[in-house]
Amino acid sequence: MVLAASNDGKSSENDGVVVDFHGNSPDKSKTGGWLAAGLILAKSATIVTNFMGTLNLLGLLGGFLADAKLGSGTTLYRFRKPQGSPLTVIWRVILLAWKKRNQPYPSHPSLLNDYHDAKVPHTQGFKCLDKAAIIDDQAGIGVNKNNPWIVSTVTQVEEVKMVLKLIPIWSTCILFWTVYSQMTTFTVEQATFMNRKVGSLVVPSGSFSTFLFITILLFTSLNEKLVVPLARKITRNAQGLTSLQRVGIGLIFSAVAMVAAAAIERKRREFAVQRNGMISAFWLVPQFFIVGAGEAFVYVGQLEFFIREGPERMKSMSTGLFLSTISMGFFVSSLLVSLVDKVTKKRWLRSNLNKGKLENFYWLLAVLGFVNFLIFLVFAIGHQYKTKHNIRLDGSEKELKSKNELAVEKIEEKISIEAMEGP
């Protein structure tokens, strides 16, 4: 096919019209159609294939450049030797402390293994674990003194103590996530028995959890801009709220949310049974709002607490402890539902909420939430935050400090000799 044009350069009657080599207009019944579509698809496939090949080439090129950049700084990296799993250290210290339970305590903690070179100062808490660092007859041999399965160091014992101090706070954080799990289970089921219409639009019951996530994002952003500055003025503390104070506020919110949920469920069920009607599903927004605000406090507070208060060499384990409270909260929720079903003979929790008593389950969670908060309060008051000076100098810093001290000693010695010789 070509465009028609006259020999003398002037426009012809077919100028601008697609024609064949004989100057005839195309026959619409014999051109185009599925045959032409196949040709277009074949050409498109070729283009896409070439394009994908180019993309793969770009990926290889990017990987090569990244590897070259990474390798260029290899000599500047600080590599640490693998020290094994933190759980191994914990169980080893506990095992050695149990084996040496009949050993008498040394007259002074300085007699414990590696006391003077410990990276963490010795503390008086969990004194029974100190026996793992006692140098007995077997550990007194030079070779065995460095064997971690025969005697632990003071650093290892103190790290285990730090982990054990996290357990009480860890246990009281679980119930918050048990309450949180209700927002994605029973609360969504409540919405199916409520009026979800907005004009002519019917909102899916699962979409109401969006209010939870919106609240989390809102309070997380307002936390540093509004809550922390206000808390600094009230507490006169540069940090504003401590990590445990954040967790405590979140626990209170979770208990209050269950009170609101119980009241709303009672109103919903009475309206459905007595009037055979449905109240608006937007009555569920308050409990979503309160739990979302609580998560903004608890999540940040927990993460900050476990990372800061955990051992320096067990940061990954500290993060794992924090995340385990979430999984344990959902597990406790399932366990609690099973226990309630067994005790109440499935009178509280039914597939048809109008025939059950879901509000009683919410009241149970509210009571447990307030009791859990009181227990948390006791643990939080008794907890001693890890101070900054607990971590001693290590490696090159300690070596540099010893060199400086040695240089100062030499200068002082030289000055004293000159003073003794006199003029």
C-alpha positions as CSV (number, residue, x, y, z in Angstrom):
1,M,0.0,0.0,0.0
2,V,1.2,3.5,-0.9
3,L,-0.1,7.0,-0.8
4,A,-1.3,8.2,-4.3
5,A,0.5,11.2,-5.9
6,S,0.5,12.6,-9.5
7,N,3.6,12.5,-11.7
8,D,3.7,16.3,-12.1
9,G,3.7,16.8,-8.3
10,K,0.1,18.0,-8.2
11,S,-2.5,16.5,-6.0
12,S,-4.7,13.8,-7.6
13,E,-8.2,12.8,-6.7
14,N,-6.7,10.0,-4.6
15,D,-4.2,12.2,-2.9
16,G,-3.8,11.2,0.8
17,V,-5.7,7.9,0.3
18,V,-4.1,4.6,0.8
19,V,-3.9,2.7,-2.5
20,D,-2.1,-0.4,-3.9
21,F,0.7,-0.3,-6.4
22,H,-1.8,-0.2,-9.3
23,G,-3.4,3.0,-7.9
24,N,-6.6,1.2,-6.9
25,S,-8.3,1.9,-3.6
26,P,-8.2,-1.0,-1.1
27,D,-11.1,-3.5,-1.0
28,K,-12.4,-3.3,2.5
29,S,-13.8,-6.9,2.3
30,K,-10.3,-8.3,1.6
31,T,-8.0,-6.2,3.8
32,G,-7.6,-5.8,7.6
33,G,-9.6,-8.2,9.8
34,W,-8.0,-11.0,11.9
35,L,-5.1,-11.5,9.5
36,A,-3.9,-8.0,10.0
37,A,-4.5,-8.4,13.8
38,G,-2.3,-11.5,13.8
39,L,0.5,-9.5,12.1
40,I,0.2,-6.7,14.6
41,L,0.3,-9.1,17.5
42,A,3.3,-10.9,16.1
43,K,5.1,-7.6,15.8
44,S,4.1,-6.5,19.3
45,A,5.4,-9.8,20.7
46,T,8.8,-9.2,19.1
47,I,8.9,-5.7,20.6
48,V,7.9,-7.0,24.1
49,T,10.5,-9.7,23.9
50,N,13.2,-7.3,23.0
51,F,12.0,-4.9,25.8
52,M,12.1,-7.7,28.4
53,G,15.6,-8.7,27.3
54,T,16.7,-5.1,27.8
55,L,15.2,-5.1,31.2
56,N,17.1,-8.2,32.2
57,L,20.3,-6.7,30.9
58,L,19.7,-3.5,33.0
59,G,19.2,-5.7,36.1
60,L,22.5,-7.5,35.5
61,L,24.2,-4.1,34.9
62,G,22.7,-2.8,38.1
63,G,23.8,-5.8,40.1
64,F,27.3,-5.5,38.7
65,L,27.5,-1.8,39.7
66,A,26.1,-2.6,43.2
67,D,28.6,-5.4,43.7
68,A,31.4,-3.1,42.6
69,K,30.3,-0.4,45.0
70,L,29.9,-2.9,47.8
71,G,33.3,-4.5,47.2
72,S,35.1,-1.1,47.1
73,G,34.4,-0.6,50.8
74,T,35.3,-4.1,52.0
75,T,38.5,-2.9,53.6
76,L,36.6,-0.3,55.6
77,Y,33.9,-2.6,57.0
78,R,34.0,-3.9,60.6
79,F,33.5,-7.6,60.6
80,R,32.4,-9.5,63.7
81,K,33.0,-13.1,64.3
82,P,29.8,-15.2,64.6
83,Q,29.0,-15.8,68.3
84,G,26.2,-18.3,68.0
85,S,22.6,-18.0,68.9
86,P,21.6,-15.8,71.9
87,L,19.4,-18.7,73.1
88,T,22.5,-20.9,73.4
89,V,24.1,-18.3,75.7
90,I,20.9,-18.1,77.8
91,W,20.5,-21.8,78.3
92,R,24.2,-22.3,78.9
93,V,24.2,-19.8,81.7
94,I,21.1,-21.3,83.3
95,L,22.6,-24.8,83.0
96,L,25.9,-23.8,84.5
97,A,24.1,-22.0,87.4
98,W,22.1,-25.1,88.1
99,K,25.1,-27.4,88.0
100,K,27.0,-25.1,90.5
101,R,23.9,-24.4,92.7
102,N,25.7,-26.0,95.7
103,Q,28.9,-23.9,95.2
104,P,29.3,-21.1,97.8
105,Y,29.3,-17.5,96.6
106,P,32.7,-15.9,96.4
107,S,33.6,-13.3,99.0
108,H,33.5,-10.6,96.4
109,P,32.1,-10.4,92.8
110,S,35.6,-9.5,91.5
111,L,36.4,-13.2,92.0
112,L,34.0,-14.2,89.2
113,N,35.3,-15.2,85.8
114,D,36.3,-12.2,83.6
115,Y,35.0,-9.7,86.1
116,H,37.5,-6.9,85.3
117,D,37.2,-7.3,81.5
118,A,33.4,-7.5,81.6
119,K,31.6,-5.3,79.0
120,V,28.6,-4.9,81.4
121,P,29.1,-4.1,85.1
122,H,28.0,-6.7,87.6
123,T,24.6,-6.2,89.2
124,Q,23.0,-7.7,92.3
125,G,19.8,-8.9,90.7
126,F,19.2,-12.6,89.9
127,K,22.2,-13.4,92.1
128,C,21.7,-17.1,91.6
129,L,22.9,-16.8,88.0
130,D,26.2,-15.5,89.3
131,K,27.2,-19.1,90.1
132,A,27.6,-19.8,86.4
133,A,30.6,-17.5,86.5
134,I,32.2,-19.1,89.6
135,I,35.7,-20.4,88.9
136,D,35.7,-23.9,90.5
137,D,38.4,-26.5,90.5
138,Q,37.5,-27.6,86.9
139,A,37.3,-24.1,85.6
140,G,40.5,-23.1,87.3
141,I,42.6,-24.9,84.7
142,G,43.8,-22.3,82.1
143,V,42.3,-24.1,79.1
144,N,38.9,-24.6,80.7
145,K,38.7,-20.9,81.9
146,N,37.8,-19.9,78.3
147,N,35.4,-22.8,77.7
148,P,31.9,-21.3,77.9
149,W,30.4,-24.8,78.7
150,I,32.5,-25.0,81.9
151,V,32.3,-21.4,83.2
152,S,30.5,-18.3,81.9
153,T,31.8,-14.8,82.0
154,V,30.3,-11.9,83.9
155,T,29.2,-10.3,80.6
156,Q,27.3,-13.4,79.6
157,V,25.6,-13.6,83.0
158,E,24.6,-10.0,82.9
159,E,23.2,-10.3,79.4
160,V,20.9,-13.1,80.6
161,K,19.8,-11.0,83.5
162,M,18.9,-8.2,81.1
163,V,16.7,-10.6,79.1
164,L,15.0,-11.9,82.2
165,K,14.2,-8.3,83.3
166,L,12.2,-7.9,80.0
167,I,10.0,-10.9,80.6
168,P,7.5,-9.3,83.1
169,I,6.9,-6.3,80.7
170,W,6.7,-8.8,77.8
171,S,4.0,-10.8,79.5
172,T,1.8,-7.8,80.2
173,C,1.9,-6.5,76.6
174,I,0.3,-9.7,75.2
175,L,-3.3,-8.8,76.3
176,F,-3.3,-5.6,74.2
177,W,-2.9,-7.6,71.1
178,T,-5.6,-10.0,72.2
179,V,-7.9,-7.0,72.3
180,Y,-6.5,-5.8,69.0
181,S,-7.4,-9.1,67.4
182,Q,-11.1,-8.5,68.2
183,M,-11.1,-5.6,65.8
184,T,-10.4,-8.0,62.9
185,T,-12.8,-10.8,64.0
186,F,-15.8,-10.1,66.2
187,T,-16.1,-6.4,65.3
188,V,-16.1,-7.2,61.6
189,E,-18.8,-9.8,62.3
190,Q,-20.8,-7.2,64.2
191,A,-20.8,-5.0,61.1
192,T,-22.6,-7.7,59.1
193,F,-25.6,-7.4,61.5
194,M,-25.7,-3.6,61.3
195,N,-26.9,-1.1,58.7
196,R,-23.9,-0.5,56.4
197,K,-25.6,1.7,53.8
198,V,-24.3,5.1,52.9
199,G,-26.9,6.4,50.6
200,S,-27.3,3.8,47.9
201,L,-23.8,2.3,48.6
202,V,-23.4,-0.7,50.9
203,V,-20.0,-0.7,52.7
204,P,-18.5,-4.1,53.0
205,S,-18.1,-5.2,56.7
206,G,-14.4,-5.9,56.3
207,S,-13.8,-2.3,55.1
208,F,-14.6,-0.9,58.5
209,S,-11.2,-2.0,59.8
210,T,-9.9,0.9,57.6
211,F,-10.9,3.2,60.4
212,L,-8.4,1.3,62.6
213,F,-5.5,1.9,60.2
214,I,-6.4,5.5,59.6
215,T,-6.4,6.1,63.4
216,I,-3.0,4.4,63.7
217,L,-1.5,6.6,61.0
218,L,-3.1,9.7,62.5
219,F,-1.9,9.2,66.0
220,T,1.6,8.0,64.9
221,S,2.1,11.3,63.0
222,L,0.6,13.4,65.9
223,N,2.7,11.6,68.5
224,E,5.9,13.4,67.9
225,K,4.3,16.7,66.8
226,L,1.7,17.1,69.6
227,V,1.8,14.4,72.3
228,V,5.6,14.5,72.9
229,P,5.9,18.3,73.2
230,L,2.9,18.4,75.5
231,A,4.4,15.6,77.6
232,R,7.7,17.5,77.9
233,K,5.9,20.5,79.4
234,I,4.0,18.3,81.9
235,T,6.8,15.9,82.9
236,R,9.7,18.3,82.3
237,N,11.5,15.4,80.7
238,A,13.4,15.9,77.4
239,Q,12.1,12.5,76.3
240,G,8.5,13.5,77.0
241,L,7.1,10.0,77.6
242,T,9.2,7.0,78.5
243,S,8.7,3.8,76.7
244,L,6.9,2.2,79.6
245,Q,4.6,5.2,79.9
246,R,3.7,4.8,76.3
247,V,2.9,1.2,76.8
248,G,0.8,2.0,79.9
249,I,-1.3,4.5,78.0
250,G,-1.9,2.0,75.2
251,L,-3.0,-0.7,77.7
252,I,-5.5,1.8,79.3
253,F,-6.9,2.5,75.8
254,S,-7.4,-1.2,75.1
255,A,-9.5,-1.7,78.2
256,V,-11.6,1.4,77.5
257,A,-12.1,0.2,74.0
258,M,-13.6,-3.0,75.3
259,V,-16.0,-1.0,77.5
260,A,-17.2,1.0,74.5
261,A,-17.5,-2.2,72.4
262,A,-19.6,-3.9,75.1
263,A,-21.9,-0.9,75.3
264,I,-22.3,-0.7,71.6
265,E,-23.0,-4.4,71.2
266,R,-25.6,-4.3,73.9
267,K,-27.4,-1.4,72.1
268,R,-27.1,-3.2,68.8
269,R,-28.5,-6.5,70.0
270,E,-31.4,-4.9,71.9
271,F,-32.4,-2.9,68.9
272,A,-32.2,-6.0,66.7
273,V,-34.2,-8.3,69.1
274,Q,-36.8,-5.8,70.4
275,R,-37.4,-3.7,67.3
276,N,-36.2,-6.1,64.6
277,G,-34.0,-3.4,63.1
278,M,-30.4,-2.5,62.6
279,I,-28.4,0.4,64.0
280,S,-25.8,2.1,61.8
281,A,-22.5,0.3,61.5
282,F,-20.7,3.5,62.1
283,W,-21.3,3.0,65.8
284,L,-18.3,0.7,65.6
285,V,-16.0,3.6,64.7
286,P,-15.3,4.7,68.4
287,Q,-13.9,1.3,69.4
288,F,-11.7,1.2,66.2
289,F,-10.6,4.8,67.0
290,I,-9.6,3.9,70.7
291,V,-7.8,0.7,69.8
292,G,-5.9,2.4,66.9
293,A,-4.8,5.2,69.3
294,G,-3.7,2.6,71.8
295,E,-1.6,0.8,69.2
296,A,0.2,4.0,68.2
297,F,1.4,4.2,71.8
298,V,2.0,0.5,72.5
299,Y,3.8,-0.3,69.3
300,V,6.3,2.5,69.6
301,G,6.7,2.1,73.3
302,Q,7.3,-1.7,73.1
303,L,9.8,-1.4,70.2
304,E,11.7,1.3,72.0
305,F,11.7,-0.5,75.3
306,F,12.9,-3.9,74.0
307,I,15.6,-2.5,71.8
308,R,17.0,-0.1,74.4
309,E,16.7,-2.3,77.4
310,G,17.9,-5.5,75.7
311,P,21.6,-6.6,75.6
312,E,23.7,-4.9,73.0
313,R,24.7,-8.2,71.4
314,M,21.1,-9.5,71.4
315,K,19.3,-6.8,69.5
316,S,17.7,-9.2,67.1
317,M,16.4,-11.3,70.0
318,S,15.0,-8.1,71.6
319,T,13.1,-7.3,68.4
320,G,11.9,-10.9,68.3
321,L,10.5,-10.6,71.9
322,F,8.6,-7.5,70.8
323,L,7.1,-9.2,67.8
324,S,6.3,-12.4,69.7
325,T,3.8,-10.4,71.9
326,I,1.7,-9.8,68.7
327,S,1.6,-13.5,67.8
328,M,1.0,-14.5,71.4
329,G,-1.9,-12.0,71.6
330,F,-3.7,-13.6,68.7
331,F,-3.0,-17.1,70.1
332,V,-4.4,-16.0,73.5
333,S,-7.5,-14.7,71.7
334,S,-8.2,-18.1,70.2
335,L,-7.5,-19.8,73.5
336,L,-9.8,-17.4,75.3
337,V,-12.6,-17.9,72.8
338,S,-12.3,-21.7,73.3
339,L,-12.4,-21.4,77.0
340,V,-15.4,-19.1,77.0
341,D,-17.2,-21.5,74.6
342,K,-16.5,-24.4,76.9
343,V,-17.5,-22.6,80.1
344,T,-20.6,-20.9,78.8
345,K,-21.6,-23.9,76.6
346,K,-21.5,-21.5,73.5
347,R,-24.2,-19.2,74.9
348,W,-22.0,-16.1,74.6
349,L,-20.4,-16.5,71.2
350,R,-22.6,-17.7,68.4
351,S,-22.6,-17.4,64.7
352,N,-25.8,-15.5,65.0
353,L,-24.8,-12.6,67.2
354,N,-28.5,-11.7,67.9
355,K,-28.8,-15.0,69.8
356,G,-25.5,-14.7,71.7
357,K,-24.1,-12.4,74.3
358,L,-21.0,-10.9,72.7
359,E,-21.1,-7.9,75.1
360,N,-20.3,-10.3,78.0
361,F,-17.1,-11.4,76.2
362,Y,-16.2,-7.7,75.7
363,W,-16.8,-7.0,79.4
364,L,-14.5,-10.0,80.3
365,L,-11.8,-8.5,78.1
366,A,-12.3,-5.1,79.7
367,V,-11.9,-6.5,83.2
368,L,-8.8,-8.5,82.2
369,G,-7.4,-5.4,80.6
370,F,-7.7,-3.3,83.8
371,V,-6.2,-6.1,85.9
372,N,-3.4,-6.5,83.4
373,F,-2.7,-2.8,83.6
374,L,-2.4,-2.9,87.4
375,I,0.1,-5.8,87.1
376,F,2.0,-3.9,84.4
377,L,2.1,-0.8,86.7
378,V,3.7,-2.9,89.4
379,F,6.3,-4.3,87.0
380,A,7.0,-0.8,85.4
381,I,7.5,0.9,88.8
382,G,10.0,-1.8,89.8
383,H,11.9,-1.8,86.5
384,Q,15.3,-0.1,86.5
385,Y,16.2,1.4,83.1
386,K,19.6,0.5,81.7
387,T,21.9,3.4,82.1
388,K,24.3,4.6,79.5
389,H,27.4,4.0,81.5
390,N,26.6,0.3,81.8
391,I,28.4,-0.5,78.5
392,R,32.1,-0.4,78.9
393,L,34.7,0.4,76.3
394,D,35.5,-2.4,73.9
395,G,38.2,-3.3,71.4
396,S,40.1,-0.4,69.8
397,E,38.5,2.1,72.3
398,K,39.9,0.2,75.3
399,E,43.3,-0.2,73.6
400,L,43.4,3.6,72.8
401,K,42.5,4.4,76.4
402,S,45.2,2.2,77.8
403,K,47.8,3.7,75.5
404,N,46.8,7.2,76.6
405,E,47.0,6.2,80.2
406,L,50.4,4.7,79.6
407,A,51.6,7.9,77.9
408,V,50.4,10.0,80.9
409,E,52.2,7.7,83.3
410,K,55.5,8.0,81.4
411,I,55.2,11.8,81.4
412,E,54.5,11.9,85.1
413,E,57.4,9.5,85.8
414,K,59.7,11.8,83.8
415,I,58.6,14.9,85.6
416,S,59.1,13.2,89.0
417,I,62.7,12.1,88.1
418,E,63.6,15.6,87.0
419,A,62.2,17.0,90.2
420,M,64.3,14.5,92.3
421,E,67.5,15.3,90.4
422,G,67.0,19.0,91.0
423,P,68.8,21.9,89.3
